Amino acid sequence: MWRTRAAAACVICRSLANSSCGIKRKSPLQNLHLVSRSVHHPYYPSARFQRPPLRISIQQFSSLNRLPLHKTKLLNVKHGYQSHRNFWLARLASRLLRVRYLILGSAVGGGYTAKKTYEQWKDMIPDLEDYKWIVPDFIWELDELVDIEKLLKALPDADDLAKLMPDFEKIGESLASLKGFLSPGSPGETAFRATDQGYDNDKQFKKVSDKEKIDQLQEELLRTQLKYQRMLERLEKENKELRKLVLQRDDKGIHQRKLKKSLIDMYSEVLDILSDYDASYNTQDHLPRVVVVGDQSAGKTSVLEMIAQARIFPRGSGEMMTRSPVKVTLSEGPHHVALFKDSSREFDLTKEEDLAALRNEIEIRMRNSVKEGCTVSTETISLSVKGPGLQRMVLVDLPGVISTVTSGMAPDTKETIFSISRAYMQNPNAIILCIQDGSVDAERSIVTDLVSQMDPQGKRTIFVLTKVDLAEKNVASPNRIQQIIEGKLFPMKALGYFAVVTGKGNSSESIESIKEYEEEFFQNSKLLKTSMLKAHQVTTKNLSLAVSDCFWKMVRESVEQQADAFKATRFNLETEWKNNYPRLRELDRNELFEKAKNEILDEVISLTQVTPKHWEEMLEKTLWERVSTHVIENIYLPAAQTANSGTFNTTVDIKLKQWTDKQLPNKAVEVAWETLQEEFSRFMTEKKGKEHDDIFDKLKQAVKEETIKRHKWNERAEDSLRVIQHNALEDRSISDKQQWDAAIHFMEETLQSRLKDTESVIEDMVGPDWKKRWLHWVGRTKEQNIRNETKNELEKLIKCNEDHPAYLANDEVTTVRKNLEARGVAVDPCLIKDTWHQIYRRYFLKSALSHCNLCRRGFYYYQRHFVDSELECNDIVLFWRIQRMLAITANTLRQQLTNTEVRRLEKNVKEVLEDFAEDNEKKVMLLTGKRVQLAEDLKKVREIQEKLEAFIEALHQEK
């Protein structure tokens, strides 16, 4: 049918060609469009034309490029008078046929354009293959429920459709009737010619200049771009809402499929581990990240907030707010939230109170990271921001570069900021986002010189000019802005140049209002109308798209190379471990700390295994060593100088009561705490033979010292102990001979120890005796000779009066001095008294020991209260009371130790270990050595390599 009608159309064309009255002229068929000739005359020689090749330019970073923009061209139409008037019929037929073919060509072109637009939009729609679960199952079963073949049979066939085509025979007849009507000399031909002449005259009056035409076309192009921009934003908003709905359902757990971690989150985890492994970014960490640098107050934070679509950073007017690097990981999610790496709290970025809390938390973390005496810190704060429509990337906001150190800053602030910026920018795969304030003179910029030093070729630098609205108002020559954008005013080269507006300078502005203001500004800006700026170079949206594309391009190009580098590092470290520590497990610092923690807790538990006898012996011995001097010097000796037993007992009771109330309980608690420390230290420092690992010695020592510092004895223990000691000292009843003998033995040991000490003091005073002088060939000094003569004179005095009191009278001192002077020895009275004290002390102790021997058989007289007996043994009773008090005190302290204090000590040890476990600096300081560092490197490298391989696999799957 189609061929038949096409043949009929060809007959009409030939008849029109033959009616040209014999004048040689191109037929109307030859003036038809090439597509029309090919449709109606497939055998025509030029029907097989070649389609011109598509001209594809480099895709620029613009959201406008997603829709095809048709180029508008000015058509040079030439109008003139046709001298051959006799071919009016051919011209009319040609024009009528041209209308038909224009309609047909428009239909074909429109269909092609619609198909191409459909394909582009189809590519833009996200792959929902993983979300088939959203569509109900019965949709996929429609082919079973509906008979498709019956529907096809019900549709009309090709013959019925052909009937709808136009009748070309009737069209030919109509053209023949028009031929007669428009014959030469007819009114129709005259009217047609008059109309043609009038058209030429009208074109002459409507002629406009080329400049006005260009302006009109530019305005029309701008309006078309804005129209498509709005269409694109509307469609992206709908797409974002759809993805948000899908992610919300996914988040609520409608399906049971386990969700995989997003690609950007996996990459961010790798960067977090690398920041701990190699904080200086010297050799290992060459993975891409977007490093945001700029002068102070240039608008870095505002640009980041526009990209993150939330006001998340603290602000200050002219004050340095960014005091440490902040790593921001942007990813897509159903809810607009932010959270820190080391915290589980989510901040809802749609609520103003959560935004204020987030800004406050960031400021607190920055200030805490700055060490005393510094202004900025190298410690990185890791923050993750998720939300619908966010471009996936990792950005690092660095402190703003300053030119002068102001008051309140550390002297090295400027150099520290430069070193931090260089450390991040020297990474060969880092993308440098250079922020320049457009409202200030370009010559005042500092950061551009720094960036040009780190990336002289500009292969990984993106230049951003902020505050363009202020720049357009203040700059006298708009061409200067164009020169800045094109990089002609700086020595710095860049991969791309962008101009953005980040608000009106009001910190309370919302992101949406800033977006509207930015769009409105660029719509009315002369920078776009005069083509100083391209459409893809403006707005933060286009900037975020460009940065994201560059980021992922750099990631795909470098991540596999980095994975191979870490694989080689891992092999080298494993080989080193096998050669140096073949029989040891690879325990990193945390694992070693856990092992040491268990050992320390086991040693604390060992305190409970100490026998009660051992505790009491140690406590009694130590306590007596502490109080023996006070008992002998302040209680026994003064009481022994009394005249009778009644006075002796009264003096002893008074002094014991005073001692018990003021000093004894406190001394006892101190002794108990020192005893516990000694046992604890012994268990902590005791080597366990071959199993002992000296790598834990420093940690154990630190735990011991910190625990002892924190532990305090129970304050109520002294009160109860005071009552017990007071009751023990008031008891004087010795029940049996065994206790009596024990008291005598205790007294003898004490007195002999004191006598030995006194003999040693006297020997030092008078010098060696004649045996030592002959055997060791030593002599006495002049002072020792004087003291020796004084000693001999005082001993004569004691022999003359064995009941001499403890103190020398003044006349006795004078007598001794004169006797010595008579022998030629000049002596001072103070020296005489000092020597007398030691001589009399020795004499008294020897007398007391002799009295102890006499009292061995005095228990019988003691039971009869020394009635009808000249023997008095009150000193034995005193030492028995002291001995019994020591035993009862030791028993009481032992019970407090085993029942209370050991458990409290164990609790303190656990608290110290928990505090040390949270303090990484403490662990690094206490667990050191090549073995620890090698294990740490092995763990980090393995973890990084595994995560990089998982990331690369996910990256290939996404492709």
BELUR-V889192 format. One record per residue. N is the residue number from 0. SS is DSSP state (@ for helix, = for strand, . for the rest). PHI is phi as a letter, one per 40 degrees, with the letter a starting at -180 (* if undefined). D_LAST is the distance of its C-alpha to the last C-alpha in Angstrom with 2 decimals. Layout:
n=<N/N>
ss=<SS/SS>
phi=<PHI/PHI>
d_last=<D_LAST/D_LAST>
This chain:
n=<0/1/2/3/4/5/6/7/8/9/10/11/12/13/14/15/16/17/18/19/20/21/22/23/24/25/26/27/28/29/30/31/32/33/34/35/36/37/38/39/40/41/42/43/44/45/46/47/48/49/50/51/52/53/54/55/56/57/58/59/60/61/62/63/64/65/66/67/68/69/70/71/72/73/74/75/76/77/78/79/80/81/82/83/84/85/86/87/88/89/90/91/92/93/94/95/96/97/98/99/100/101/102/103/104/105/106/107/108/109/110/111/112/113/114/115/116/117/118/119/120/121/122/123/124/125/126/127/128/129/130/131/132/133/134/135/136/137/138/139/140/141/142/143/144/145/146/147/148/149/150/151/152/153/154/155/156/157/158/159/160/161/162/163/164/165/166/167/168/169/170/171/172/173/174/175/176/177/178/179/180/181/182/183/184/185/186/187/188/189/190/191/192/193/194/195/196/197/198/199/200/201/202/203/204/205/206/207/208/209/210/211/212/213/214/215/216/217/218/219/220/221/222/223/224/225/226/227/228/229/230/231/232/233/234/235/236/237/238/239/240/241/242/243/244/245/246/247/248/249/250/251/252/253/254/255/256/257/258/259/260/261/262/263/264/265/266/267/268/269/270/271/272/273/274/275/276/277/278/279/280/281/282/283/284/285/286/287/288/289/290/291/292/293/294/295/296/297/298/299/300/301/302/303/304/305/306/307/308/309/310/311/312/313/314/315/316/317/318/319/320/321/322/323/324/325/326/327/328/329/330/331/332/333/334/335/336/337/338/339/340/341/342/343/344/345/346/347/348/349/350/351/352/353/354/355/356/357/358/359/360/361/362/363/364/365/366/367/368/369/370/371/372/373/374/375/376/377/378/379/380/381/382/383/384/385/386/387/388/389/390/391/392/393/394/395/396/397/398/399/400/401/402/403/404/405/406/407/408/409/410/411/412/413/414/415/416/417/418/419/420/421/422/423/424/425/426/427/428/429/430/431/432/433/434/435/436/437/438/439/440/441/442/443/444/445/446/447/448/449/450/451/452/453/454/455/456/457/458/459/460/461/462/463/464/465/466/467/468/469/470/471/472/473/474/475/476/477/478/479/480/481/482/483/484/485/486/487/488/489/490/491/492/493/494/495/496/497/498/499/500/501/502/503/504/505/506/507/508/509/510/511/512/513/514/515/516/517/518/519/520/521/522/523/524/525/526/527/528/529/530/531/532/533/534/535/536/537/538/539/540/541/542/543/544/545/546/547/548/549/550/551/552/553/554/555/556/557/558/559/560/561/562/563/564/565/566/567/568/569/570/571/572/573/574/575/576/577/578/579/580/581/582/583/584/585/586/587/588/589/590/591/592/593/594/595/596/597/598/599/600/601/602/603/604/605/606/607/608/609/610/611/612/613/614/615/616/617/618/619/620/621/622/623/624/625/626/627/628/629/630/631/632/633/634/635/636/637/638/639/640/641/642/643/644/645/646/647/648/649/650/651/652/653/654/655/656/657/658/659/660/661/662/663/664/665/666/667/668/669/670/671/672/673/674/675/676/677/678/679/680/681/682/683/684/685/686/687/688/689/690/691/692/693/694/695/696/697/698/699/700/701/702/703/704/705/706/707/708/709/710/711/712/713/714/715/716/717/718/719/720/721/722/723/724/725/726/727/728/729/730/731/732/733/734/735/736/737/738/739/740/741/742/743/744/745/746/747/748/749/750/751/752/753/754/755/756/757/758/759/760/761/762/763/764/765/766/767/768/769/770/771/772/773/774/775/776/777/778/779/780/781/782/783/784/785/786/787/788/789/790/791/792/793/794/795/796/797/798/799/800/801/802/803/804/805/806/807/808/809/810/811/812/813/814/815/816/817/818/819/820/821/822/823/824/825/826/827/828/829/830/831/832/833/834/835/836/837/838/839/840/841/842/843/844/845/846/847/848/849/850/851/852/853/854/855/856/857/858/859/860/861/862/863/864/865/866/867/868/869/870/871/872/873/874/875/876/877/878/879/880/881/882/883/884/885/886/887/888/889/890/891/892/893/894/895/896/897/898/899/900/901/902/903/904/905/906/907/908/909/910/911/912/913/914/915/916/917/918/919/920/921/922/923/924/925/926/927/928/929/930/931/932/933/934/935/936/937/938/939/940/941/942/943/944/945/946/947/948/949/950/951/952/953/954/955/956/957/958>
ss=<./@/@/@/@/@/@/@/@/@/@/@/@/@/@/@/@/@/./././././././././@/@/@/@/././@/@/@/@/@/@/@/././././@/@/@/./././././././././././././././@/@/@/@/././././././././././././././././././@/@/@/@/@/@/@/@/@/@/@/@/@/@/@/@/@/@/@/@/@/@/@/@/@/@/@/@/@/@/@/@/@/@/@/@/@/@/@/@/././././@/@/@/@/@/@/././@/@/@/@/./@/@/@/@/././@/@/@/@/@/@/@/./././@/@/@/@/@/./././././@/@/@/@/@/@/@/@/@/@/@/@/@/@/./././././@/@/@/@/@/@/@/@/@/@/@/@/@/@/@/@/@/@/@/././././@/@/@/@/@/@/@/@/@/@/@/@/@/@/@/@/@/@/@/@/@/@/@/@/@/@/@/@/@/@/@/@/@/@/@/@/@/@/@/@/@/@/@/././././././././././@/@/@/@/@/@/@/@/@/@/@/@/@/@/@/././././././././././././=/=/=/=/=/=/././././@/@/@/@/@/@/@/@/@/./././././././././././././././=/=/=/=/=/=/=/=/=/././././=/=/=/=/././././././=/=/./././@/@/@/@/@/@/@/@/@/@/@/@/@/@/@/@/@/@/./././././././=/=/=/=/=/=/=/=/=/=/=/./././././=/=/=/=/=/./././=/./././././././././././@/@/@/@/@/@/@/@/@/@/@/@/@/./././././=/=/=/=/=/=/=/././././@/@/@/././@/@/@/@/@/@/@/@/././././././=/=/=/=/=/=/./@/@/@/@/@/@/@/./././@/@/@/@/@/@/@/@/././././././././././=/=/=/=/./././././././././././@/@/@/@/@/@/@/@/@/@/@/@/@/@/./@/@/@/@/./././././@/@/@/=/./@/@/@/@/@/@/@/@/@/@/@/@/@/@/@/@/@/@/@/@/@/@/@/@/@/@/@/@/@/@/@/@/@/@/@/@/@/@/@/@/@/././././././././@/@/@/@/@/@/@/@/@/@/@/@/@/@/@/@/@/@/@/@/@/././@/@/@/@/@/@/@/@/@/@/@/@/@/@/@/@/@/@/@/@/@/@/@/@/@/@/@/@/@/././././@/@/@/@/@/@/@/@/@/@/@/@/@/@/@/@/@/@/@/@/@/@/@/@/@/@/@/@/@/@/@/@/@/@/@/@/@/@/@/@/@/./././@/@/@/././@/@/@/@/@/@/@/@/@/@/@/@/@/@/@/@/@/./././././@/@/@/@/@/@/@/@/@/@/@/@/@/@/@/././././././@/@/@/@/@/@/@/@/@/@/@/@/@/@/@/@/@/@/@/@/@/@/@/@/@/@/@/@/@/@/./././@/@/@/@/@/@/@/./././././@/@/@/@/@/@/@/@/@/@/@/@/@/@/@/@/@/@/@/./././././././././@/@/@/@/@/@/@/@/@/@/@/@/@/././././././@/@/@/@/@/@/@/@/@/@/@/@/@/@/@/@/@/@/@/@/@/@/@/@/@/@/@/@/@/./@/@/@/@/@/././././././././././@/@/@/@/@/@/@/@/@/@/@/@/@/@/@/@/@/@/@/@/@/@/@/@/@/@/@/@/@/@/@/@/@/@/@/@/@/@/@/@/@/@/@/@/@/./@/@/@/@/@/@/@/./././@/@/@/@/@/@/@/@/@/@/@/@/@/@/@/@/@/@/@/@/@/@/@/@/@/@/@/@/@/.>
phi=<*/c/c/c/c/c/c/c/c/c/c/c/c/c/c/c/c/c/c/c/f/g/c/c/a/c/c/d/c/c/c/c/c/d/c/c/c/c/c/c/b/c/c/c/c/c/c/c/c/c/c/c/c/c/c/b/c/c/c/c/c/a/c/c/c/c/b/c/b/c/c/c/b/c/c/c/c/b/b/a/c/c/c/c/c/c/b/c/c/c/c/c/c/c/c/c/c/c/c/c/c/c/c/c/c/c/c/c/c/c/c/c/c/c/c/c/c/c/c/c/c/c/c/c/c/c/c/b/c/c/b/c/c/c/c/d/c/c/c/c/b/c/c/c/c/b/c/c/c/c/c/c/c/c/c/c/c/c/c/c/c/c/c/c/c/c/c/c/c/c/c/c/c/c/c/c/c/c/c/c/c/b/c/d/g/c/c/c/c/c/c/c/c/c/c/c/c/c/c/c/c/c/c/c/c/c/c/b/c/c/c/c/c/c/c/c/c/c/c/c/c/c/c/c/c/c/c/c/c/c/c/c/c/c/c/c/c/c/c/c/c/c/c/c/c/c/c/c/c/c/c/c/g/c/b/c/c/c/c/c/c/c/c/c/c/c/c/c/c/c/c/c/c/c/c/c/c/a/c/c/f/c/b/c/c/b/c/c/a/c/c/c/b/i/c/c/g/c/h/d/c/c/c/c/c/c/c/c/g/a/c/b/b/c/b/a/c/g/c/c/b/c/b/a/c/b/c/b/b/c/a/c/a/c/b/c/b/b/a/c/c/b/a/c/c/b/c/c/c/c/b/c/c/c/c/c/c/c/c/c/c/c/c/c/c/c/c/c/c/c/c/c/g/b/b/b/b/c/c/c/c/b/b/b/b/b/a/c/g/c/c/c/a/b/b/b/c/b/d/c/c/b/b/b/c/c/c/g/c/c/c/c/c/c/c/c/c/c/c/c/c/c/c/c/c/c/c/c/b/c/c/c/c/c/b/b/c/c/c/b/c/c/c/c/c/b/c/c/c/c/c/c/c/c/b/c/c/g/c/b/b/b/c/b/b/c/f/c/c/c/c/c/c/c/c/c/b/c/c/c/c/c/c/c/c/c/g/c/c/b/c/c/b/a/c/a/b/b/b/b/b/b/h/c/g/c/c/c/c/c/c/c/c/c/c/c/c/c/c/c/c/c/c/b/c/c/c/c/c/c/g/c/b/c/c/c/c/b/g/c/c/c/c/c/c/c/c/c/c/c/c/c/c/c/c/c/c/b/c/c/c/c/c/c/c/c/c/c/c/c/c/c/c/c/c/c/c/c/c/c/b/c/b/b/c/c/b/c/c/c/c/c/c/c/c/c/c/c/c/c/c/c/c/c/c/c/c/c/c/c/c/d/c/c/c/c/c/c/c/c/c/c/c/c/c/c/b/c/c/c/c/c/c/b/b/c/c/c/c/c/c/c/c/b/c/c/c/d/c/c/c/c/c/c/c/c/c/c/c/c/c/b/b/d/c/c/c/c/c/c/c/c/c/c/c/c/c/c/c/c/c/c/c/c/c/c/c/b/g/c/c/c/b/c/c/c/c/c/c/c/c/c/c/c/c/c/c/c/c/c/c/b/c/c/c/c/c/c/c/c/c/c/c/c/c/c/c/c/c/c/c/b/c/c/c/a/c/c/c/c/c/c/c/c/c/c/c/c/d/c/c/c/c/c/c/c/c/c/d/c/c/c/c/c/c/c/g/c/c/c/c/c/c/c/c/b/f/b/b/c/c/c/c/c/c/c/c/c/c/c/c/c/c/c/c/c/c/c/c/c/a/c/c/c/c/c/b/c/c/c/c/c/c/c/c/c/c/c/c/c/c/c/c/g/b/c/b/c/c/c/c/c/c/c/c/c/c/c/c/c/c/c/c/c/c/c/c/c/c/c/c/c/c/c/c/c/c/c/c/c/c/c/c/c/g/f/c/f/a/c/c/b/b/c/c/c/c/d/c/c/c/c/c/c/c/c/c/c/c/c/c/c/c/c/c/c/c/c/c/b/c/c/c/c/c/c/c/c/c/c/c/c/c/c/c/c/c/c/c/c/c/c/c/c/c/c/b/b/h/c/c/c/c/c/c/c/c/c/c/c/c/c/c/c/c/c/c/c/c/c/c/c/c/c/c/c/c/c/c>
d_last=<48.89/46.42/47.86/51.40/50.80/49.05/52.15/54.36/52.50/53.05/56.81/56.97/55.31/57.81/60.73/59.64/59.37/62.86/64.46/64.04/67.80/67.45/65.84/63.11/60.04/56.35/55.82/53.72/51.34/50.55/49.82/47.19/43.49/41.76/39.67/42.95/44.64/41.81/41.96/45.78/46.51/44.01/46.58/46.99/46.34/43.82/41.88/39.37/38.03/34.91/32.21/31.78/28.49/26.10/26.30/22.95/23.44/21.16/19.43/21.25/20.24/21.94/21.44/24.00/21.84/19.91/23.09/24.87/28.05/30.79/32.95/36.62/39.18/42.93/44.70/47.89/50.22/53.59/56.48/59.72/62.70/62.54/65.81/65.50/66.44/67.30/63.62/63.04/62.39/59.62/58.07/58.22/56.74/53.97/53.17/53.26/50.99/48.66/48.31/47.39/44.82/43.43/42.88/41.25/39.09/38.09/37.08/34.92/33.37/32.86/31.13/28.80/28.11/27.59/25.14/23.17/23.29/22.24/19.15/18.25/18.95/17.03/13.81/14.84/15.43/12.96/11.54/14.58/13.91/14.55/17.69/19.56/22.19/23.37/24.71/27.94/28.30/31.03/28.72/26.93/30.45/31.84/31.86/34.30/36.42/36.62/37.94/35.75/38.18/41.07/39.21/38.54/42.18/43.27/41.58/43.87/43.80/43.40/47.18/47.35/44.53/46.38/49.41/47.55/47.27/50.02/53.31/53.47/57.20/58.25/56.33/58.30/61.58/60.79/60.08/63.43/65.31/63.65/64.84/68.44/68.12/66.73/69.21/70.81/73.23/71.96/71.29/67.61/67.20/69.13/67.05/63.79/65.11/66.25/62.86/61.15/63.60/63.12/59.35/59.86/62.15/59.74/56.92/59.27/59.98/56.30/55.21/53.25/52.17/48.87/48.09/48.43/46.20/43.44/43.85/43.66/40.54/38.83/39.83/38.61/35.23/34.99/35.98/33.37/30.63/31.88/32.06/28.45/27.59/29.43/27.82/24.34/25.43/26.95/23.90/21.71/24.46/24.45/20.70/21.23/24.14/22.27/19.49/22.38/24.18/21.32/20.86/24.65/24.99/22.31/24.30/27.57/26.51/27.02/24.92/25.26/21.66/20.96/18.45/15.95/16.32/14.15/11.82/14.40/17.24/16.11/15.96/19.28/20.88/20.22/21.90/24.75/25.49/25.40/27.81/30.22/29.83/30.25/31.59/32.71/29.33/31.26/29.44/26.76/24.68/22.76/19.59/18.82/20.50/22.02/25.75/28.01/31.38/34.36/38.10/39.68/39.74/37.44/35.22/32.39/32.64/32.83/29.65/27.81/29.41/28.35/24.70/25.15/27.31/30.12/33.26/32.53/34.35/38.13/40.10/43.35/45.36/45.40/44.97/42.30/40.04/36.97/38.65/35.70/31.98/29.96/26.28/24.62/21.22/19.99/17.78/17.80/20.30/22.95/25.80/26.50/27.58/27.88/28.72/29.58/28.13/31.51/32.52/31.72/33.25/31.12/32.41/32.11/31.41/32.90/36.29/38.46/40.10/36.82/35.83/39.24/38.90/35.51/36.99/39.99/37.99/36.01/39.35/40.96/38.21/38.49/42.26/42.21/39.91/42.37/45.04/48.68/49.80/46.34/44.68/40.97/38.95/36.11/34.96/31.55/31.32/27.94/27.19/24.30/24.15/22.31/22.73/21.53/19.80/19.58/17.07/15.31/16.90/19.70/22.98/26.24/29.41/32.19/35.94/37.24/38.89/42.66/45.43/48.37/48.99/50.94/53.34/51.87/49.09/49.15/50.33/47.12/44.76/43.88/43.19/41.14/38.86/38.46/37.66/35.02/33.38/33.53/32.13/28.92/28.70/29.43/26.02/24.60/21.08/22.45/22.12/25.69/26.35/29.98/32.02/35.27/37.97/38.87/42.21/43.69/44.60/41.87/44.37/44.47/40.86/40.44/36.72/36.05/38.10/36.31/32.84/34.09/35.32/32.02/29.84/32.37/29.96/27.98/24.58/23.23/25.73/25.52/29.02/29.93/33.42/34.56/37.66/37.58/39.96/42.56/41.99/42.66/45.86/47.19/46.24/48.98/46.91/43.53/42.69/42.48/39.42/37.83/38.74/37.18/33.89/33.92/34.71/38.14/40.12/38.28/37.88/34.31/31.44/28.16/24.72/25.43/28.41/28.59/31.54/31.58/34.29/34.25/37.29/41.03/41.71/42.50/40.87/41.31/39.09/36.18/32.65/33.05/36.33/34.88/32.07/34.77/36.97/34.27/33.41/37.12/37.89/35.42/36.56/40.10/39.50/41.06/38.23/36.02/38.92/40.12/36.66/36.93/33.53/30.58/29.03/25.68/27.67/29.19/28.53/26.68/24.01/23.03/23.43/21.05/18.35/19.05/19.19/15.94/14.13/16.16/15.57/11.79/12.25/14.94/13.17/10.48/13.56/15.92/14.69/14.84/18.21/19.47/18.60/20.62/23.40/23.76/23.82/26.73/28.42/28.31/29.96/32.66/33.47/33.73/36.02/38.18/38.57/39.63/42.20/43.70/43.48/43.33/45.07/43.41/40.37/37.59/38.46/36.97/39.05/38.37/39.15/42.27/43.35/43.13/45.20/47.75/47.87/48.89/51.52/53.00/53.24/54.92/57.43/58.21/58.88/61.23/63.53/64.43/65.69/68.41/71.81/74.02/76.83/74.68/73.61/77.23/78.66/76.16/76.70/80.52/80.76/78.48/80.16/83.64/82.58/81.54/84.65/87.38/88.36/88.77/90.81/93.16/93.62/93.58/94.91/96.91/98.73/99.88/101.04/102.84/105.01/106.67/110.24/109.89/107.43/107.30/106.15/103.66/102.06/102.02/100.31/97.76/96.90/96.45/94.24/92.12/91.61/90.50/88.18/86.58/86.03/84.45/82.91/82.79/79.93/77.64/78.48/77.80/74.32/73.48/74.64/72.55/69.37/70.02/70.64/67.35/65.58/67.28/66.27/62.69/62.49/64.07/61.44/58.58/59.83/61.27/59.54/58.51/59.30/56.59/54.01/54.44/51.39/52.54/49.08/49.99/53.39/52.35/50.43/53.41/55.79/53.78/53.54/57.28/58.23/56.06/57.34/60.94/60.43/59.11/61.54/64.79/67.66/68.60/71.06/73.18/73.93/76.58/78.57/78.85/79.56/82.37/84.24/83.94/85.18/88.04/89.26/89.03/91.11/93.81/94.53/97.51/98.43/97.96/98.19/99.07/100.25/96.83/95.32/98.38/97.89/94.18/95.00/97.55/95.03/92.45/95.06/96.20/92.68/92.08/95.41/95.11/91.69/93.19/96.23/94.09/92.18/95.52/96.97/93.98/94.45/98.17/97.50/95.19/97.90/100.90/99.14/99.51/102.66/104.98/103.15/99.80/101.58/103.17/100.23/97.43/99.66/98.68/100.92/101.13/100.42/103.06/101.53/101.31/104.99/105.88/103.90/105.46/108.94/107.96/106.67/109.94/111.97/109.90/110.18/113.96/113.74/111.84/114.30/117.14/115.52/113.09/112.62/111.55/108.97/105.49/106.38/108.90/111.51/112.09/115.52/114.03/111.47/114.33/116.34/113.54/112.88/116.58/116.86/113.96/115.36/118.66/116.84/115.24/111.79/110.58/108.20/106.41/106.96/103.22/102.88/105.69/104.02/100.64/102.25/104.31/101.20/99.81/103.27/104.09/100.64/101.20/104.65/103.40/100.61/103.05/105.48/102.71/101.83/105.50/105.63/102.66/104.70/107.58/105.36/104.15/107.20/107.03/104.97/108.25/109.57/106.23/106.58/110.03/108.64/110.65/113.95/117.01/114.87/114.68/111.11/108.30/104.67/102.81/100.41/99.38/98.62/96.54/94.36/94.07/92.81/90.28/89.18/88.77/86.80/84.42/83.89/83.28/80.91/78.92/78.66/77.49/74.90/73.64/73.09/71.19/69.05/68.11/67.83/66.15/65.31/63.36/61.03/60.67/59.96/57.24/55.71/55.83/54.18/51.28/50.93/50.96/48.32/46.08/46.55/45.78/42.63/41.28/42.37/39.91/42.17/45.04/43.21/42.17/45.82/47.38/45.04/44.88/44.97/42.90/42.13/40.70/38.60/37.22/36.25/34.64/32.53/31.51/30.42/28.40/26.70/25.84/24.47/22.38/21.03/20.20/18.41/16.49/15.44/14.46/12.45/10.68/10.04/8.74/6.46/5.12/5.37/3.81/0.00>
